[in-house]
Amino acid sequence: MDLTARAGAARPGRIAGCRRCAPAVRREAISFWSRLLARRCGNRERAAVMFGVTFQTACNWWDGFSIPTGDKVMQAMRWWPEDFADDAAGDRADG
C-alpha cells in the first residue's frame, strides 16, 4: 500500500496526519522569505540579481505571491545562515 494513501494524505499539498498545517507552513515560508529579501537585499532589483531570477520572480517573492525553489533557499542559507538558525530557534521555542 502506498504510504501516502495509508497516512491519509493522498491529496497533493497535504501532510500526513495534518489536514490544516500544510497551508499554514506555506504561509510561514512565504512570509519568512519576503522578510528575508527585504532585510538582506533591500529592493526587488537587487534580489533578482543576487538570485539570478527575473525581476518578475523577485517581485512575486517580495510581494508574497510565491516562494523560491530549493536551490535558491540553499543559496540563501549559505549566505545568511544566522537568519535560518534564528527562525528555526523561534520555531522550537514556540512549540
PDB file of N, CA, C and O in Angstrom:
ATOM      1  N   MET A   1       0.845  -1.189   0.000  1.00  0.00           N
ATOM      2  CA  MET A   1       0.000   0.000   0.000  1.00  0.00           C
ATOM      3  C   MET A   1       0.882   1.241   0.000  1.00  0.00           C
ATOM      4  O   MET A   1       1.913   1.286   0.670  1.00  0.00           O
ATOM      5  N   ASP A   2       0.464   2.239  -0.756  1.00  0.00           N
ATOM      6  CA  ASP A   2       1.177   3.499  -0.821  1.00  0.00           C
ATOM      7  C   ASP A   2       1.166   4.169   0.551  1.00  0.00           C
ATOM      8  O   ASP A   2       0.109   4.304   1.167  1.00  0.00           O
ATOM      9  N   LEU A   3       2.330   4.586   1.027  1.00  0.00           N
ATOM     10  CA  LEU A   3       2.426   5.186   2.357  1.00  0.00           C
ATOM     11  C   LEU A   3       1.628   6.474   2.466  1.00  0.00           C
ATOM     12  O   LEU A   3       1.037   6.761   3.507  1.00  0.00           O
ATOM     13  N   THR A   4       1.614   7.248   1.390  1.00  0.00           N
ATOM     14  CA  THR A   4       0.864   8.499   1.429  1.00  0.00           C
ATOM     15  C   THR A   4      -0.622   8.222   1.604  1.00  0.00           C
ATOM     16  O   THR A   4      -1.286   8.862   2.420  1.00  0.00           O
ATOM     17  N   ALA A   5      -1.140   7.274   0.842  1.00  0.00           N
ATOM     18  CA  ALA A   5      -2.556   6.938   0.949  1.00  0.00           C
ATOM     19  C   ALA A   5      -2.863   6.353   2.327  1.00  0.00           C
ATOM     20  O   ALA A   5      -3.885   6.682   2.929  1.00  0.00           O
ATOM     21  N   ARG A   6      -1.984   5.490   2.822  1.00  0.00           N
ATOM     22  CA  ARG A   6      -2.203   4.873   4.124  1.00  0.00           C
ATOM     23  C   ARG A   6      -2.220   5.926   5.233  1.00  0.00           C
ATOM     24  O   ARG A   6      -2.956   5.790   6.210  1.00  0.00           O
ATOM     25  N   ALA A   7      -1.415   6.969   5.081  1.00  0.00           N
ATOM     26  CA  ALA A   7      -1.358   8.019   6.094  1.00  0.00           C
ATOM     27  C   ALA A   7      -2.517   9.006   5.984  1.00  0.00           C
ATOM     28  O   ALA A   7      -2.670   9.901   6.815  1.00  0.00           O
ATOM     29  N   GLY A   8      -3.334   8.825   4.937  1.00  0.00           N
ATOM     30  CA  GLY A   8      -4.465   9.720   4.788  1.00  0.00           C
ATOM     31  C   GLY A   8      -4.111  11.041   4.144  1.00  0.00           C
ATOM     32  O   GLY A   8      -4.822  12.030   4.322  1.00  0.00           O
ATOM     33  N   ALA A   9      -3.022  11.070   3.397  1.00  0.00           N
ATOM     34  CA  ALA A   9      -2.589  12.317   2.770  1.00  0.00           C
ATOM     35  C   ALA A   9      -2.422  12.129   1.276  1.00  0.00           C
ATOM     36  O   ALA A   9      -1.424  12.562   0.701  1.00  0.00           O
ATOM     37  N   ALA A  10      -3.390  11.487   0.645  1.00  0.00           N
ATOM     38  CA  ALA A  10      -3.272  11.168  -0.773  1.00  0.00           C
ATOM     39  C   ALA A  10      -3.385  12.387  -1.668  1.00  0.00           C
ATOM     40  O   ALA A  10      -2.962  12.342  -2.824  1.00  0.00           O
ATOM     41  N   ARG A  11      -3.947  13.474  -1.160  1.00  0.00           N
ATOM     42  CA  ARG A  11      -4.102  14.666  -1.991  1.00  0.00           C
ATOM     43  C   ARG A  11      -2.834  15.517  -1.950  1.00  0.00           C
ATOM     44  O   ARG A  11      -2.198  15.631  -0.902  1.00  0.00           O
ATOM     45  N   PRO A  12      -2.460  16.120  -3.093  1.00  0.00           N
ATOM     46  CA  PRO A  12      -1.280  16.991  -3.124  1.00  0.00           C
ATOM     47  C   PRO A  12      -1.423  18.135  -2.129  1.00  0.00           C
ATOM     48  O   PRO A  12      -2.524  18.632  -1.891  1.00  0.00           O
ATOM     49  N   GLY A  13      -0.301  18.545  -1.552  1.00  0.00           N
ATOM     50  CA  GLY A  13      -0.300  19.661  -0.626  1.00  0.00           C
ATOM     51  C   GLY A  13      -0.683  19.301   0.791  1.00  0.00           C
ATOM     52  O   GLY A  13      -0.788  20.178   1.648  1.00  0.00           O
ATOM     53  N   ARG A  14      -0.891  18.037   1.046  1.00  0.00           N
ATOM     54  CA  ARG A  14      -1.276  17.599   2.391  1.00  0.00           C
ATOM     55  C   ARG A  14      -0.096  16.934   3.078  1.00  0.00           C
ATOM     56  O   ARG A  14       0.721  16.274   2.435  1.00  0.00           O
ATOM     57  N   ILE A  15      -0.017  17.111   4.361  1.00  0.00           N
ATOM     58  CA  ILE A  15       0.998  16.457   5.174  1.00  0.00           C
ATOM     59  C   ILE A  15       0.288  15.377   5.969  1.00  0.00           C
ATOM     60  O   ILE A  15      -0.774  15.617   6.542  1.00  0.00           O
ATOM     61  N   ALA A  16       0.873  14.191   6.002  1.00  0.00           N
ATOM     62  CA  ALA A  16       0.256  13.070   6.702  1.00  0.00           C
ATOM     63  C   ALA A  16      -0.082  13.457   8.133  1.00  0.00           C
ATOM     64  O   ALA A  16       0.758  13.970   8.873  1.00  0.00           O
ATOM     65  N   GLY A  17      -1.328  13.200   8.504  1.00  0.00           N
ATOM     66  CA  GLY A  17      -1.753  13.459   9.875  1.00  0.00           C
ATOM     67  C   GLY A  17      -2.043  14.915  10.187  1.00  0.00           C
ATOM     68  O   GLY A  17      -2.350  15.249  11.332  1.00  0.00           O
ATOM     69  N   CYS A  18      -1.952  15.786   9.196  1.00  0.00           N
ATOM     70  CA  CYS A  18      -2.163  17.208   9.457  1.00  0.00           C
ATOM     71  C   CYS A  18      -2.905  17.832   8.290  1.00  0.00           C
ATOM     72  O   CYS A  18      -2.298  18.227   7.295  1.00  0.00           O
ATOM     73  N   ARG A  19      -4.188  17.915   8.415  1.00  0.00           N
ATOM     74  CA  ARG A  19      -5.000  18.428   7.303  1.00  0.00           C
ATOM     75  C   ARG A  19      -4.899  19.939   7.147  1.00  0.00           C
ATOM     76  O   ARG A  19      -5.159  20.462   6.064  1.00  0.00           O
ATOM     77  N   ARG A  20      -4.532  20.638   8.190  1.00  0.00           N
ATOM     78  CA  ARG A  20      -4.503  22.101   8.116  1.00  0.00           C
ATOM     79  C   ARG A  20      -3.103  22.694   8.162  1.00  0.00           C
ATOM     80  O   ARG A  20      -2.940  23.885   7.897  1.00  0.00           O
ATOM     81  N   CYS A  21      -2.094  21.905   8.488  1.00  0.00           N
ATOM     82  CA  CYS A  21      -0.783  22.508   8.695  1.00  0.00           C
ATOM     83  C   CYS A  21      -0.045  22.834   7.398  1.00  0.00           C
ATOM     84  O   CYS A  21       0.785  23.743   7.400  1.00  0.00           O
ATOM     85  N   ALA A  22      -0.305  22.139   6.298  1.00  0.00           N
ATOM     86  CA  ALA A  22       0.410  22.427   5.048  1.00  0.00           C
ATOM     87  C   ALA A  22       0.183  23.861   4.588  1.00  0.00           C
ATOM     88  O   ALA A  22       1.159  24.544   4.277  1.00  0.00           O
ATOM     89  N   PRO A  23      -1.055  24.355   4.528  1.00  0.00           N
ATOM     90  CA  PRO A  23      -1.229  25.764   4.144  1.00  0.00           C
ATOM     91  C   PRO A  23      -0.584  26.728   5.135  1.00  0.00           C
ATOM     92  O   PRO A  23      -0.057  27.767   4.737  1.00  0.00           O
ATOM     93  N   ALA A  24      -0.623  26.394   6.410  1.00  0.00           N
ATOM     94  CA  ALA A  24      -0.008  27.265   7.417  1.00  0.00           C
ATOM     95  C   ALA A  24       1.501  27.317   7.242  1.00  0.00           C
ATOM     96  O   ALA A  24       2.106  28.384   7.349  1.00  0.00           O
ATOM     97  N   VAL A  25       2.104  26.180   6.977  1.00  0.00           N
ATOM     98  CA  VAL A  25       3.550  26.135   6.759  1.00  0.00           C
ATOM     99  C   VAL A  25       3.921  26.938   5.514  1.00  0.00           C
ATOM    100  O   VAL A  25       4.919  27.658   5.509  1.00  0.00           O
ATOM    101  N   ARG A  26       3.120  26.812   4.468  1.00  0.00           N
ATOM    102  CA  ARG A  26       3.379  27.579   3.241  1.00  0.00           C
ATOM    103  C   ARG A  26       3.290  29.081   3.516  1.00  0.00           C
ATOM    104  O   ARG A  26       4.137  29.847   3.054  1.00  0.00           O
ATOM    105  N   ARG A  27       2.274  29.503   4.263  1.00  0.00           N
ATOM    106  CA  ARG A  27       2.146  30.933   4.598  1.00  0.00           C
ATOM    107  C   ARG A  27       3.351  31.405   5.398  1.00  0.00           C
ATOM    108  O   ARG A  27       3.863  32.498   5.159  1.00  0.00           O
ATOM    109  N   GLU A  28       3.808  30.595   6.342  1.00  0.00           N
ATOM    110  CA  GLU A  28       5.000  30.954   7.122  1.00  0.00           C
ATOM    111  C   GLU A  28       6.224  31.083   6.224  1.00  0.00           C
ATOM    112  O   GLU A  28       7.011  32.019   6.367  1.00  0.00           O
ATOM    113  N   ALA A  29       6.380  30.142   5.299  1.00  0.00           N
ATOM    114  CA  ALA A  29       7.535  30.166   4.395  1.00  0.00           C
ATOM    115  C   ALA A  29       7.507  31.402   3.507  1.00  0.00           C
ATOM    116  O   ALA A  29       8.535  32.044   3.298  1.00  0.00           O
ATOM    117  N   ILE A  30       6.334  31.734   2.986  1.00  0.00           N
ATOM    118  CA  ILE A  30       6.204  32.920   2.134  1.00  0.00           C
ATOM    119  C   ILE A  30       6.548  34.173   2.923  1.00  0.00           C
ATOM    120  O   ILE A  30       7.277  35.037   2.436  1.00  0.00           O
ATOM    121  N   SER A  31       6.033  34.275   4.121  1.00  0.00           N
ATOM    122  CA  SER A  31       6.291  35.442   4.963  1.00  0.00           C
ATOM    123  C   SER A  31       7.781  35.535   5.331  1.00  0.00           C
ATOM    124  O   SER A  31       8.375  36.611   5.260  1.00  0.00           O
ATOM    125  N   PHE A  32       8.371  34.411   5.720  1.00  0.00           N
ATOM    126  CA  PHE A  32       9.794  34.386   6.064  1.00  0.00           C
ATOM    127  C   PHE A  32      10.639  34.847   4.882  1.00  0.00           C
ATOM    128  O   PHE A  32      11.527  35.684   5.038  1.00  0.00           O
ATOM    129  N   TRP A  33      10.360  34.297   3.693  1.00  0.00           N
ATOM    130  CA  TRP A  33      11.173  34.618   2.516  1.00  0.00           C
ATOM    131  C   TRP A  33      11.033  36.094   2.141  1.00  0.00           C
ATOM    132  O   TRP A  33      12.024  36.744   1.809  1.00  0.00           O
ATOM    133  N   SER A  34       9.840  36.612   2.190  1.00  0.00           N
ATOM    134  CA  SER A  34       9.608  38.012   1.862  1.00  0.00           C
ATOM    135  C   SER A  34      10.363  38.936   2.824  1.00  0.00           C
ATOM    136  O   SER A  34      10.999  39.900   2.400  1.00  0.00           O
ATOM    137  N   ARG A  35      10.284  38.630   4.117  1.00  0.00           N
ATOM    138  CA  ARG A  35      11.011  39.434   5.119  1.00  0.00           C
ATOM    139  C   ARG A  35      12.522  39.318   4.934  1.00  0.00           C
ATOM    140  O   ARG A  35      13.249  40.302   5.072  1.00  0.00           O
ATOM    141  N   LEU A  36      12.983  38.120   4.624  1.00  0.00           N
ATOM    142  CA  LEU A  36      14.421  37.904   4.407  1.00  0.00           C
ATOM    143  C   LEU A  36      14.914  38.754   3.243  1.00  0.00           C
ATOM    144  O   LEU A  36      15.952  39.406   3.347  1.00  0.00           O
ATOM    145  N   LEU A  37      14.180  38.751   2.145  1.00  0.00           N
ATOM    146  CA  LEU A  37      14.587  39.554   0.983  1.00  0.00           C
ATOM    147  C   LEU A  37      14.619  41.032   1.314  1.00  0.00           C
ATOM    148  O   LEU A  37      15.563  41.735   0.954  1.00  0.00           O
ATOM    149  N   ALA A  38      13.602  41.501   1.990  1.00  0.00           N
ATOM    150  CA  ALA A  38      13.564  42.922   2.348  1.00  0.00           C
ATOM    151  C   ALA A  38      14.756  43.301   3.220  1.00  0.00           C
ATOM    152  O   ALA A  38      15.383  44.340   3.016  1.00  0.00           O
ATOM    153  N   ARG A  39      15.058  42.453   4.183  1.00  0.00           N
ATOM    154  CA  ARG A  39      16.152  42.730   5.115  1.00  0.00           C
ATOM    155  C   ARG A  39      17.517  42.611   4.455  1.00  0.00           C
ATOM    156  O   ARG A  39      18.386  43.454   4.677  1.00  0.00           O
ATOM    157  N   ARG A  40      17.716  41.578   3.647  1.00  0.00           N
ATOM    158  CA  ARG A  40      19.037  41.284   3.109  1.00  0.00           C
ATOM    159  C   ARG A  40      19.319  41.873   1.730  1.00  0.00           C
ATOM    160  O   ARG A  40      20.467  42.179   1.410  1.00  0.00           O
ATOM    161  N   CYS A  41      18.290  42.032   0.923  1.00  0.00           N
ATOM    162  CA  CYS A  41      18.506  42.531  -0.441  1.00  0.00           C
ATOM    163  C   CYS A  41      18.176  44.013  -0.573  1.00  0.00           C
ATOM    164  O   CYS A  41      18.796  44.720  -1.367  1.00  0.00           O
ATOM    165  N   GLY A  42      17.215  44.479   0.192  1.00  0.00           N
ATOM    166  CA  GLY A  42      16.894  45.896   0.174  1.00  0.00           C
ATOM    167  C   GLY A  42      15.892  46.321  -0.884  1.00  0.00           C
ATOM    168  O   GLY A  42      15.087  47.220  -0.641  1.00  0.00           O
ATOM    169  N   ASN A  43      15.924  45.697  -2.048  1.00  0.00           N
ATOM    170  CA  ASN A  43      14.947  46.019  -3.084  1.00  0.00           C
ATOM    171  C   ASN A  43      14.813  44.847  -4.047  1.00  0.00           C
ATOM    172  O   ASN A  43      15.626  43.923  -4.044  1.00  0.00           O
ATOM    173  N   ARG A  44      13.785  44.905  -4.858  1.00  0.00           N
ATOM    174  CA  ARG A  44      13.468  43.810  -5.779  1.00  0.00           C
ATOM    175  C   ARG A  44      14.559  43.590  -6.825  1.00  0.00           C
ATOM    176  O   ARG A  44      14.894  42.455  -7.163  1.00  0.00           O
ATOM    177  N   GLU A  45      15.106  44.694  -7.328  1.00  0.00           N
ATOM    178  CA  GLU A  45      16.140  44.590  -8.361  1.00  0.00           C
ATOM    179  C   GLU A  45      17.355  43.826  -7.847  1.00  0.00           C
ATOM    180  O   GLU A  45      17.886  42.946  -8.525  1.00  0.00           O
ATOM    181  N   ARG A  46      17.780  44.174  -6.654  1.00  0.00           N
ATOM    182  CA  ARG A  46      18.946  43.504  -6.084  1.00  0.00           C
ATOM    183  C   ARG A  46      18.658  42.028  -5.827  1.00  0.00           C
ATOM    184  O   ARG A  46      19.518  41.176  -6.051  1.00  0.00           O
ATOM    185  N   ALA A  47      17.453  41.729  -5.360  1.00  0.00           N
ATOM    186  CA  ALA A  47      17.071  40.332  -5.127  1.00  0.00           C
ATOM    187  C   ALA A  47      17.139  39.544  -6.432  1.00  0.00           C
ATOM    188  O   ALA A  47      17.636  38.418  -6.456  1.00  0.00           O
ATOM    189  N   ALA A  48      16.640  40.134  -7.513  1.00  0.00           N
ATOM    190  CA  ALA A  48      16.674  39.456  -8.820  1.00  0.00           C
ATOM    191  C   ALA A  48      18.101  39.160  -9.246  1.00  0.00           C
ATOM    192  O   ALA A  48      18.399  38.058  -9.706  1.00  0.00           O
ATOM    193  N   VAL A  49      18.977  40.133  -9.096  1.00  0.00           N
ATOM    194  CA  VAL A  49      20.376  39.949  -9.499  1.00  0.00           C
ATOM    195  C   VAL A  49      21.074  38.933  -8.602  1.00  0.00           C
ATOM    196  O   VAL A  49      21.775  38.049  -9.094  1.00  0.00           O
ATOM    197  N   MET A  50      20.889  39.052  -7.301  1.00  0.00           N
ATOM    198  CA  MET A  50      21.564  38.147  -6.369  1.00  0.00           C
ATOM    199  C   MET A  50      21.192  36.687  -6.599  1.00  0.00           C
ATOM    200  O   MET A  50      22.043  35.802  -6.513  1.00  0.00           O
ATOM    201  N   PHE A  51      19.921  36.441  -6.890  1.00  0.00           N
ATOM    202  CA  PHE A  51      19.466  35.061  -7.042  1.00  0.00           C
ATOM    203  C   PHE A  51      19.390  34.604  -8.491  1.00  0.00           C
ATOM    204  O   PHE A  51      19.028  33.459  -8.763  1.00  0.00           O
ATOM    205  N   GLY A  52      19.727  35.489  -9.424  1.00  0.00           N
ATOM    206  CA  GLY A  52      19.740  35.106 -10.826  1.00  0.00           C
ATOM    207  C   GLY A  52      18.360  34.761 -11.369  1.00  0.00           C
ATOM    208  O   GLY A  52      18.201  33.813 -12.138  1.00  0.00           O
ATOM    209  N   VAL A  53      17.360  35.549 -10.957  1.00  0.00           N
ATOM    210  CA  VAL A  53      15.992  35.321 -11.413  1.00  0.00           C
ATOM    211  C   VAL A  53      15.488  36.575 -12.112  1.00  0.00           C
ATOM    212  O   VAL A  53      16.129  37.625 -12.060  1.00  0.00           O
ATOM    213  N   THR A  54      14.347  36.462 -12.759  1.00  0.00           N
ATOM    214  CA  THR A  54      13.765  37.622 -13.413  1.00  0.00           C
ATOM    215  C   THR A  54      13.269  38.617 -12.370  1.00  0.00           C
ATOM    216  O   THR A  54      13.030  38.272 -11.213  1.00  0.00           O
ATOM    217  N   PHE A  55      13.124  39.846 -12.811  1.00  0.00           N
ATOM    218  CA  PHE A  55      12.576  40.871 -11.934  1.00  0.00           C
ATOM    219  C   PHE A  55      11.172  40.474 -11.467  1.00  0.00           C
ATOM    220  O   PHE A  55      10.815  40.696 -10.310  1.00  0.00           O
ATOM    221  N   GLN A  56      10.378  39.888 -12.369  1.00  0.00           N
ATOM    222  CA  GLN A  56       9.021  39.475 -12.007  1.00  0.00           C
ATOM    223  C   GLN A  56       9.033  38.414 -10.908  1.00  0.00           C
ATOM    224  O   GLN A  56       8.212  38.456  -9.991  1.00  0.00           O
ATOM    225  N   THR A  57       9.962  37.463 -11.002  1.00  0.00           N
ATOM    226  CA  THR A  57      10.071  36.440  -9.956  1.00  0.00           C
ATOM    227  C   THR A  57      10.422  37.082  -8.624  1.00  0.00           C
ATOM    228  O   THR A  57       9.835  36.746  -7.595  1.00  0.00           O
ATOM    229  N   ALA A  58      11.382  38.009  -8.640  1.00  0.00           N
ATOM    230  CA  ALA A  58      11.758  38.705  -7.411  1.00  0.00           C
ATOM    231  C   ALA A  58      10.559  39.467  -6.842  1.00  0.00           C
ATOM    232  O   ALA A  58      10.356  39.489  -5.628  1.00  0.00           O
ATOM    233  N   CYS A  59       9.772  40.087  -7.710  1.00  0.00           N
ATOM    234  CA  CYS A  59       8.566  40.799  -7.253  1.00  0.00           C
ATOM    235  C   CYS A  59       7.576  39.829  -6.627  1.00  0.00           C
ATOM    236  O   CYS A  59       6.977  40.135  -5.595  1.00  0.00           O
ATOM    237  N   ASN A  60       7.397  38.670  -7.235  1.00  0.00           N
ATOM    238  CA  ASN A  60       6.472  37.670  -6.684  1.00  0.00           C
ATOM    239  C   ASN A  60       6.926  37.204  -5.315  1.00  0.00           C
ATOM    240  O   ASN A  60       6.100  37.019  -4.421  1.00  0.00           O
ATOM    241  N   TRP A  61       8.223  37.010  -5.133  1.00  0.00           N
ATOM    242  CA  TRP A  61       8.747  36.638  -3.813  1.00  0.00           C
ATOM    243  C   TRP A  61       8.528  37.774  -2.833  1.00  0.00           C
ATOM    244  O   TRP A  61       8.021  37.568  -1.731  1.00  0.00           O
ATOM    245  N   TRP A  62       8.910  38.970  -3.240  1.00  0.00           N
ATOM    246  CA  TRP A  62       8.853  40.150  -2.387  1.00  0.00           C
ATOM    247  C   TRP A  62       7.432  40.413  -1.902  1.00  0.00           C
ATOM    248  O   TRP A  62       7.206  40.733  -0.735  1.00  0.00           O
ATOM    249  N   ASP A  63       6.481  40.272  -2.821  1.00  0.00           N
ATOM    250  CA  ASP A  63       5.086  40.565  -2.504  1.00  0.00           C
ATOM    251  C   ASP A  63       4.335  39.389  -1.888  1.00  0.00           C
ATOM    252  O   ASP A  63       3.149  39.503  -1.580  1.00  0.00           O
ATOM    253  N   GLY A  64       5.016  38.268  -1.709  1.00  0.00           N
ATOM    254  CA  GLY A  64       4.407  37.120  -1.055  1.00  0.00           C
ATOM    255  C   GLY A  64       3.461  36.317  -1.922  1.00  0.00           C
ATOM    256  O   GLY A  64       2.549  35.667  -1.411  1.00  0.00           O
ATOM    257  N   PHE A  65       3.670  36.353  -3.234  1.00  0.00           N
ATOM    258  CA  PHE A  65       2.832  35.546  -4.123  1.00  0.00           C
ATOM    259  C   PHE A  65       3.393  34.148  -4.325  1.00  0.00           C
ATOM    260  O   PHE A  65       2.650  33.218  -4.638  1.00  0.00           O
ATOM    261  N   SER A  66       4.691  33.998  -4.148  1.00  0.00           N
ATOM    262  CA  SER A  66       5.310  32.683  -4.346  1.00  0.00           C
ATOM    263  C   SER A  66       6.589  32.597  -3.531  1.00  0.00           C
ATOM    264  O   SER A  66       7.066  33.586  -2.975  1.00  0.00           O
ATOM    265  N   ILE A  67       7.128  31.390  -3.475  1.00  0.00           N
ATOM    266  CA  ILE A  67       8.388  31.151  -2.781  1.00  0.00           C
ATOM    267  C   ILE A  67       9.354  30.471  -3.750  1.00  0.00           C
ATOM    268  O   ILE A  67       8.930  29.892  -4.750  1.00  0.00           O
ATOM    269  N   PRO A  68      10.637  30.541  -3.456  1.00  0.00           N
ATOM    270  CA  PRO A  68      11.628  30.014  -4.395  1.00  0.00           C
ATOM    271  C   PRO A  68      11.733  28.493  -4.361  1.00  0.00           C
ATOM    272  O   PRO A  68      11.187  27.819  -3.487  1.00  0.00           O
ATOM    273  N   THR A  69      12.454  27.990  -5.344  1.00  0.00           N
ATOM    274  CA  THR A  69      12.790  26.574  -5.369  1.00  0.00           C
ATOM    275  C   THR A  69      13.922  26.319  -4.376  1.00  0.00           C
ATOM    276  O   THR A  69      14.564  27.248  -3.886  1.00  0.00           O
ATOM    277  N   GLY A  70      14.143  25.072  -4.102  1.00  0.00           N
ATOM    278  CA  GLY A  70      15.124  24.680  -3.091  1.00  0.00           C
ATOM    279  C   GLY A  70      16.520  25.207  -3.323  1.00  0.00           C
ATOM    280  O   GLY A  70      17.215  25.541  -2.364  1.00  0.00           O
ATOM    281  N   ASP A  71      16.956  25.292  -4.585  1.00  0.00           N
ATOM    282  CA  ASP A  71      18.314  25.764  -4.848  1.00  0.00           C
ATOM    283  C   ASP A  71      18.508  27.208  -4.402  1.00  0.00           C
ATOM    284  O   ASP A  71      19.586  27.569  -3.928  1.00  0.00           O
ATOM    285  N   LYS A  72      17.482  28.034  -4.547  1.00  0.00           N
ATOM    286  CA  LYS A  72      17.576  29.438  -4.116  1.00  0.00           C
ATOM    287  C   LYS A  72      17.583  29.524  -2.586  1.00  0.00           C
ATOM    288  O   LYS A  72      18.304  30.334  -2.002  1.00  0.00           O
ATOM    289  N   VAL A  73      16.783  28.691  -1.960  1.00  0.00           N
ATOM    290  CA  VAL A  73      16.762  28.659  -0.498  1.00  0.00           C
ATOM    291  C   VAL A  73      18.123  28.206   0.032  1.00  0.00           C
ATOM    292  O   VAL A  73      18.643  28.771   0.995  1.00  0.00           O
ATOM    293  N   MET A  74      18.697  27.176  -0.606  1.00  0.00           N
ATOM    294  CA  MET A  74      20.021  26.695  -0.183  1.00  0.00           C
ATOM    295  C   MET A  74      21.074  27.789  -0.327  1.00  0.00           C
ATOM    296  O   MET A  74      21.943  27.931   0.533  1.00  0.00           O
ATOM    297  N   GLN A  75      21.001  28.561  -1.407  1.00  0.00           N
ATOM    298  CA  GLN A  75      21.952  29.656  -1.587  1.00  0.00           C
ATOM    299  C   GLN A  75      21.808  30.676  -0.468  1.00  0.00           C
ATOM    300  O   GLN A  75      22.802  31.129   0.100  1.00  0.00           O
ATOM    301  N   ALA A  76      20.571  31.036  -0.153  1.00  0.00           N
ATOM    302  CA  ALA A  76      20.334  31.989   0.932  1.00  0.00           C
ATOM    303  C   ALA A  76      20.840  31.438   2.265  1.00  0.00           C
ATOM    304  O   ALA A  76      21.368  32.187   3.087  1.00  0.00           O
ATOM    305  N   MET A  77      20.682  30.146   2.475  1.00  0.00           N
ATOM    306  CA  MET A  77      21.175  29.529   3.715  1.00  0.00           C
ATOM    307  C   MET A  77      22.692  29.621   3.802  1.00  0.00           C
ATOM    308  O   MET A  77      23.242  29.781   4.891  1.00  0.00           O
ATOM    309  N   ARG A  78      23.370  29.521   2.669  1.00  0.00           N
ATOM    310  CA  ARG A  78      24.836  29.660   2.653  1.00  0.00           C
ATOM    311  C   ARG A  78      25.258  31.098   2.931  1.00  0.00           C
ATOM    312  O   ARG A  78      26.222  31.342   3.657  1.00  0.00           O
ATOM    313  N   TRP A  79      24.530  32.046   2.349  1.00  0.00           N
ATOM    314  CA  TRP A  79      24.860  33.456   2.533  1.00  0.00           C
ATOM    315  C   TRP A  79      24.522  33.960   3.928  1.00  0.00           C
ATOM    316  O   TRP A  79      25.295  34.707   4.528  1.00  0.00           O
ATOM    317  N   TRP A  80      23.373  33.555   4.440  1.00  0.00           N
ATOM    318  CA  TRP A  80      22.853  34.115   5.694  1.00  0.00           C
ATOM    319  C   TRP A  80      22.400  33.017   6.653  1.00  0.00           C
ATOM    320  O   TRP A  80      21.222  32.967   7.009  1.00  0.00           O
ATOM    321  N   PRO A  81      23.292  32.152   7.073  1.00  0.00           N
ATOM    322  CA  PRO A  81      22.870  31.030   7.927  1.00  0.00           C
ATOM    323  C   PRO A  81      22.218  31.479   9.236  1.00  0.00           C
ATOM    324  O   PRO A  81      21.349  30.787   9.767  1.00  0.00           O
ATOM    325  N   GLU A  82      22.629  32.619   9.748  1.00  0.00           N
ATOM    326  CA  GLU A  82      22.072  33.085  11.017  1.00  0.00           C
ATOM    327  C   GLU A  82      20.574  33.391  10.912  1.00  0.00           C
ATOM    328  O   GLU A  82      19.837  33.222  11.883  1.00  0.00           O
ATOM    329  N   ASP A  83      20.130  33.835   9.748  1.00  0.00           N
ATOM    330  CA  ASP A  83      18.701  34.107   9.573  1.00  0.00           C
ATOM    331  C   ASP A  83      17.884  32.824   9.660  1.00  0.00           C
ATOM    332  O   ASP A  83      16.780  32.815  10.205  1.00  0.00           O
ATOM    333  N   PHE A  84      18.423  31.765   9.130  1.00  0.00           N
ATOM    334  CA  PHE A  84      17.715  30.482   9.167  1.00  0.00           C
ATOM    335  C   PHE A  84      17.812  29.857  10.546  1.00  0.00           C
ATOM    336  O   PHE A  84      16.858  29.230  11.009  1.00  0.00           O
ATOM    337  N   ALA A  85      18.941  30.018  11.206  1.00  0.00           N
ATOM    338  CA  ALA A  85      19.097  29.490  12.562  1.00  0.00           C
ATOM    339  C   ALA A  85      18.166  30.222  13.517  1.00  0.00           C
ATOM    340  O   ALA A  85      17.564  29.597  14.389  1.00  0.00           O
ATOM    341  N   ASP A  86      18.039  31.537  13.365  1.00  0.00           N
ATOM    342  CA  ASP A  86      17.149  32.325  14.220  1.00  0.00           C
ATOM    343  C   ASP A  86      15.714  31.892  14.028  1.00  0.00           C
ATOM    344  O   ASP A  86      14.973  31.769  15.003  1.00  0.00           O
ATOM    345  N   ASP A  87      15.300  31.656  12.779  1.00  0.00           N
ATOM    346  CA  ASP A  87      13.930  31.246  12.506  1.00  0.00           C
ATOM    347  C   ASP A  87      13.658  29.860  13.093  1.00  0.00           C
ATOM    348  O   ASP A  87      12.600  29.628  13.678  1.00  0.00           O
ATOM    349  N   ALA A  88      14.603  28.951  12.937  1.00  0.00           N
ATOM    350  CA  ALA A  88      14.422  27.602  13.471  1.00  0.00           C
ATOM    351  C   ALA A  88      14.368  27.630  14.996  1.00  0.00           C
ATOM    352  O   ALA A  88      13.584  26.900  15.604  1.00  0.00           O
ATOM    353  N   ALA A  89      15.196  28.468  15.615  1.00  0.00           N
ATOM    354  CA  ALA A  89      15.190  28.568  17.064  1.00  0.00           C
ATOM    355  C   ALA A  89      13.845  29.122  17.546  1.00  0.00           C
ATOM    356  O   ALA A  89      13.329  28.691  18.577  1.00  0.00           O
ATOM    357  N   GLY A  90      13.285  30.065  16.808  1.00  0.00           N
ATOM    358  CA  GLY A  90      11.977  30.605  17.155  1.00  0.00           C
ATOM    359  C   GLY A  90      10.898  29.544  17.071  1.00  0.00           C
ATOM    360  O   GLY A  90       9.998  29.497  17.909  1.00  0.00           O
ATOM    361  N   ASP A  91      10.988  28.689  16.055  1.00  0.00           N
ATOM    362  CA  ASP A  91      10.019  27.612  15.906  1.00  0.00           C
ATOM    363  C   ASP A  91      10.092  26.649  17.086  1.00  0.00           C
ATOM    364  O   ASP A  91       9.061  26.209  17.596  1.00  0.00           O
ATOM    365  N   ARG A  92      11.294  26.324  17.517  1.00  0.00           N
ATOM    366  CA  ARG A  92      11.461  25.401  18.637  1.00  0.00           C
ATOM    367  C   ARG A  92      10.933  26.018  19.926  1.00  0.00           C
ATOM    368  O   ARG A  92      10.324  25.333  20.747  1.00  0.00           O
ATOM    369  N   ALA A  93      11.169  27.310  20.096  1.00  0.00           N
ATOM    370  CA  ALA A  93      10.729  27.955  21.323  1.00  0.00           C
ATOM    371  C   ALA A  93       9.208  28.053  21.402  1.00  0.00           C
ATOM    372  O   ALA A  93       8.627  28.044  22.487  1.00  0.00           O
ATOM    373  N   ASP A  94       8.571  28.147  20.224  1.00  0.00           N
ATOM    374  CA  ASP A  94       7.122  28.298  20.208  1.00  0.00           C
ATOM    375  C   ASP A  94       6.376  26.992  20.384  1.00  0.00           C
ATOM    376  O   ASP A  94       5.198  26.991  20.742  1.00  0.00           O
ATOM    377  N   GLY A  95       7.040  25.898  20.141  1.00  0.00           N
ATOM    378  CA  GLY A  95       6.229  24.715  20.281  1.00  0.00           C
ATOM    379  C   GLY A  95       6.919  23.488  19.953  1.00  0.00           C
ATOM    380  O   GLY A  95       6.333  22.408  20.034  1.00  0.00           O
TER     381      GLY A  95
END
